[in-house]
Amino acid sequence: MKKTILLYICTCLFTTIAAAQTIVTGTITNAHTQQPIVGATIKASTGQVTQSTLNGSYSLPVPMQATYLVVSHISFVTDTIAIAPEQTTNYNIQLQPRPMVLPEVSVQGYQTNRPLLETAGAISIINSDVLQQTDESSLVRAINTVPGVQMEERAPASYRISVRGSTLRSPYGIRNVKLYYNGIPLTEANGTTALNLLDAASVGSVEVLKGPAGSLYGAGTGGAILLEPDRAELGREAGIGVTVGSFGFRKYSAVAGVGSAKSNVLVQYNQQEYDGFREQSAMNRKVLLISPEFYLSEKQTITSHLIYSDLYYELPGGLTLEQYNQNPNQARGGDFGSVKQNASMNQESFLIGLKHNYSFNDNWSNATLVYGMQRFRDHPFNTDYERNASQEVGARSSFAHNTTIATIATTFTFGGEFQRSLEVARTYDNNSGTAGNLRSDDEITARTGFVFGQAELELPSDFILTLALSLNDTQYKTKRLAQVTTGNYSFVKDFETVLSPRIALLKKLNDQVSVHGSISSGFSPPTEEEILTSDGVFNNDLEPERGTNYELGVRGYALQRKLYVDVVGFYFRLNETIVSRQSTSGVAVFRNVGATSQKGLETALSYTIVDAPASWISYSKLWASYTYSHFRFKEYQQNTDNYSGNRLTGVAPHVLSAGFDIRTRPGFYLHLRANYTDAIPLNDANTVYAESYLVTGAKLGLRRTIASALQLDVFAGIDNLTDENYSLGNDLNAFGGRYYQPAPPRNYYTGIKLNYKLR
């Protein structure tokens, strides 16, 4: 399996010869990425056994008569290595990844790099194989395989992510979920995330931490999502790809990479164009990613990335039910219609980050990163015209210390993160797609930061206890330089410093099953866009959300490790819940509404039917994920209306995803998938619902190597196979009944990728 961060391992070895035995040493690494493999079992032919350490190294005393080593790990193909202890004692071994074995990968989210079976928390991991099972136009379909997570696309490149029901405060964009890319914050200091600046091909893996469990990532009640770039393999490679599809979909890609023992450099360029099946829904995105990594020594690594993104997409707007049923291809009409006003987004972004990892010794290590971002937006909207320019800088540093306290192995992690941004925001009248008279001119400074600490203790009887705490602080300062009605003034919103604790306990029942439980507290301040709405009004009274989450789960294997099951139940009580609704002019406004009660069950399972690389059918698997959400308003009074007890707006009670994957030795592959979403309440009164829907899709292809160096991937696919009429990315509490954002009908795509490797 492809890992995300290549580390150069060069271990200084020594040989100690005792009577009638010797010590065999070496490293165990991933043959594809050269990263160290933690927890691999090394067994000598004479019976001696050990495991590889955090840096992949091992040391095993064996008799002189030992003739071979058997090296095994659940995520890799077992290998047998012939040895001759009397001649050499150094054996560096590379294991081939076993495809699609996700649960045993190391979890990065809590910075202890433990296997998933030894990590307490609701965590889901998506690797590159899952990301490549569709046309790779976006991350939507891959993210939606994760229980408890819903990603929506209101228009091409207009994304919204809900983790356990956090969509309610996100009429557009991503809020209340902290995102990182390559370890560097993608969520800005103002609380918003421009995920659309990335191309799906820029992401090699995704790790999702659900609920307020990310004390290491500061304030938040929705969770954290860690995105990692792909990495070049050893040697040199260059590739191109083209995909075309329905409604004018076109995607072009080029990649070049060089991997060696001292460095790894990957350069990607992706351009994606889409005419759109609705009026005013075209998109054009160009993304350049440069991702180098340098292994300066066995103690230190420097990783960086540079992203340039040029994005244009149109906003068709919401439809009423009558319009939706009559003609889902149309855009919002009327005096503020999307076509008339040229509702669209021009966004140019530049992001650069630098990360340094250093191991002082076997017990102390540090990871420090700095980054900078610059973005410009030109945004004619239905009701106004916005032009924004922003700059942001940030840094994060964390230390890890491994020690033993009274025979209890303990890992301490502590550090801090700081972000600061300056945005120049101007709004104008929108005169049919051109900027008119100035409405407001603001300079907005956002500052946020936190310090964190975590202790992980390996208790007797295979218990692992985690104690974590973060101290969070956020401030927004707005200087209004001009406004027609009110004149100039300054506004400061400074949220009080808040502690967010977490305690988790895991019990490993055996090598295949573990149970875990946790209690965590979350704090989520409003974003700058919620404090300062698009009509230029300051929302002075908006307070942060606060909540406590209780969680219990079990994960593990059965049936000779063919069946994997991960089940989590939770209860989350959220206070000062932030909700949104549209004003008469279509502007999103926000308010606190008391409390919500969120109870849920998340289940993921997979069954490996065949895993036999030498057979004609080399691999096949069934998988499914199910989410049950019993989310209710507990205390919600709006004027004379009492919504207490109503279902939480925007959350489906039942969501089921399932699929079947098969690969053959000649290279043919097939991916089938289906997603069922139950009826969704679209307003707080629960008087309007989006109907339930079932969407299916398939991808068929041939992937093989020609002449040992050229890799060919030819594929074709279909989405929305049954031509379901459904809405994805509904506008909640929309004024005038414009709730619906129609999703595309049945559509097709086909493509080819060529990649040349020179070792």
Secondary structure, 3 states (H helix, E strand, C coil): CCCCCCCCCCCCCCCCCECCEEEEEEEEEECCCCCECCCCEEEECCCCEEECCCCCEEEEEEECCCCEEEEEECCEEEEEEECCCCCCCECCEEECECCCCCCCCEECCCCCCEEHHHCCCCEEEECHHHHCCCCCCCCHHHHCCCCCEEEEEEECCEEEEEECCHHHHCCCCECCCEEEECCEECECCCCCECHHHCCHHHCCEEEEEECCCCHHHCCCCCEEEEEECCCCCCEEEEEEEEEEEHHHEEEEEEEEEEECCCEEEEEEEEEEEECCCCCCCCEEEEEEEEEEEEECCCCEEEEEEEEEEEEEEECCCCECHHHHHHCCCCCCCCCCCCCCCCCEEEEEEEEEEEEEEEECCCCEEEEEEEEEEEEEEEEECCCCEEEEEEEEEEEEEEEEEEEEECCEEEEEEEEEEEEEEEEEEEEEEEECCEEEEEEEEEEEEEEEEEEEEEEEEEECCCEEEEEEEEEEEEEEEEEEEEECCCCCEEEEEEEEEEEEEEEEEEEECCCCEEEEEEEEEEEECCCHHHHECCCCCECCCCCCEEEEEEEEEEEEEECCCCEEEEEEEEEEEEECCEEEEECCCCCEEEEECCEEEEEEEEEEEEEEEEECCCCCEEEEEEEEEEEEEEEEEEECEECCEECCCCECCCCCCEEEEEEEEEEECCCEEEEEEEEEECCEECCCCCCCEECCEEEEEEEEEEEEEECCCEEEEEEEEEECCCCCCCECCCCCCCHHHCCECECCCCEEEEEEEEEEEEC
